[in-house]
Amino acid sequence: MTTVTALLFTVLAMVVYDLRNYGNTVKRDIETQTDLLASSSSAALSFDDPRAARENLRVLHHRERINAAAIYNARGAVFATYSRGGVARQFPVLPGKEGVYVEGDQLVAFKRVIENNEILGTAYIRADYRFWQRVTDYLTIASLVLIAALLVAALMSLQLQAIITQPILSVAAIAREVVTRNDVSLRAPKTSDDEVGVLTDAFNSMLDEIEARRAEITRLNDELEERILQRTAELEQSNRELESFSYSVSHDLRSPLRAIVGFSEALQEEVPDLPPEAQRLFERIRAATRRMAQRIDGLLNLAHVSRRPLTVQMVDLGSIAGEIIEELRQRDRDRTVTTVVEPELVARGDPKLLRAVLENLLENAWKFTGDTPRPRIEVGTVGADGETVYFVKDNGAGFDMAFADKLFAAFSRLHANDEFPGTGIGLATVQRIVQRHGGRIWAEAVPDEGAAFYFTLGERDGR
Amino acid sequence: MADKLILLVEDDPDDEELTMRALRKADVANEIAVCRDGQEALEFIFCEGEYATRAPVLPIAILLDLKLPKLDGVDLLKRLRGDDRTKHIPVVMLTSSGEQEDMERAYAAGANSYIRKPVDFADFADAVARLAVYWGSLNADLTDRR
C-alpha cells in the first residue's frame, strides 16, 4: 500500500512537472512561430503583396498543430489567411494584443510586424494546445506504469517469499513434526546465513538440548527401573526365605511341644493316683503347650495366606456366614445370640480365604459378646462411593479406638488372655487376606458397646 | 505275628517313642519296625544294604513321616508306588504340617491316609491306634484287593 502511494505521488509529481513544461514549450514554440511569421511577412506587407504573404503562411502546413494563421495589415484588416485543410474559419476581425493566450483548447498568438520601428501589421497564429489530451495520455501511461510496477513488485515478493518465508515455514513444519511424532532427533535444514539461518540454528540447538535432557531422563528411568527390579528380586528372595523360615520353624517347634504333651501324659499314666496338685500342674503344662501350638498354627496360617495363590470367583458370603454361625452355636449350646445376615450377600474373591476372614471376624464377635446381656451379631454391606463395604458388627466388649492401629498387628491383643483368650494372629491374617484381594479393612468400636469391622475387596460396581 | 509287620519311618526319637507307646496302648500286637530316614526305609523294605539278610517280609502297612532326612517321605512314597512289589502297601503319612500343599503332595504320590500329628497327644494316639488297628488287623491279602 505504501509502495502504491509512493508510486502514485512520484507519478503525479512527474505529470505536474511535465505538463507545466509542456505548456511552456508549446507556448514558446507558437510564440517563436508567430515571431518567424511576423518577421517573414514584413516584406509582403511592405510591398502590399498578399500573394507573398499567403505563400509565407502556407509554409505553416508543416506544423500540424497550427490550425489557422493570418496576417493583418497596419490598419488591422485581414491581409492574408491560412487555414489547415482549407476549412473556412472565423478569424478575429481585429488583431488582439501581442502575446500568447489560451482559449479553451486552442492557443492564440499575435505578433506585430515591425520594420524600422514602424508597425506594418500583425501576425496571427491559432494552434491546438492539446493540453487535456496530454493529461489523458499521461494518466494512461502512469496507470500502465503503476500496474506494471505492482506486477513486478508482486513477482518480487513471491521471489522473496521463496527466499525468506520458505525456510521459516520449514522450521515450523519440523517443530510440528517433533510434537506429533514425538521425535526430537529431527533437525531443521539450514539454507542460509541470514536471520532465518540464525533462527534455524537456535531451533536446532533447542532440539539438541531437549534430546540430551530426554536421554538423561530415559537413562535415569532405566536405572531406577533396574534398581526397582533388583529391590523386588531381593524382597522376593527375603520373603521366600522368611516364609520357608517360618514354615520350618513352625514345624520344628511343634515336635518338641508334642513331646512335652505326650511325655507328660505318659508320666501321668505311669504314676496313677497323682496328688490333685500334681494333676493341676499337669493341666497347666497341657494348657500352655496348647496355647503355644495355637500360636504356631496361627503363624503358619498367616504365612500360608500370604503365599497361597488366589482363586477368584463369586462367593456366597451369606451362606458361609450362616455355616460358621451354626458351628459356633453347636460349640456353645448354652448361649443365645441374635444373628442377622444380609440376604444374598455375595462377593468376588477366594472362597477359602474369604471363609477364613468371616471365621475370624465372627469368632471374635462371638467371643467378645460372651458377657453381653442380649448379644447380637450382624453381617452385611454398606455402599459407599460405588464400592461395596462388608461389615461384621457386634454389641460386645468393643475396644478403645485409641488402640485401633494395633488391632491388625500380629501378636498384639487389646484384651487380657483370661478376659478373652486369643492368639493375636487372627486379625493380622484377616488383614493379609483383605489386602491380597486389593481391599482395605478398618474397625469402629466403643468400649462396652460393641465393635464393627469393615472391609472391602477391591471390587467396584459393575465388576 | 511276624507276617503282619508294620513299618514306622520316623526321624524324631520322641515322636517314635510316643507313636510306639500309642500303638502299644491300643493293643496293636503287630511287630513294628522303625527306620530313621527314607533311605534306610527303602533298604529295609527291599532287603538291601544292611537289611540284606533280614527275612524278606513286606510290611502290611507303613506309617511314614513326611519330613525325613536323606530321602523325603513323599519321595519314598513315590518309589514304593513305582515298584510292583510295594505299590499296594497302605501308607499313612504322618506329619506335623497343616499345609494344604503337603497334604496334596502326599495324596498325589499315592498316600492312603494323612494324619497331622496334633500337639494334643491323646488325639494323635487315638488316630494312630485306630489306623494301626484298621490296617494291621486286616487280612494280609487286603493289599491285593486294593
Interface residues (C-beta under 8 A of the other chain):
Chain A: Y247 H251 R254 S255 P256 L257 R258 A259 V261 G262 F263 E265 A266 R286 T289 R290 A293 D297 L300 N301 H304 R308
Chain B: D12 D14 D15 L18 R21 K67 S96 S97 G98 E99 Q100 K117 P118 V119 D120 F121 A122 F124 A125
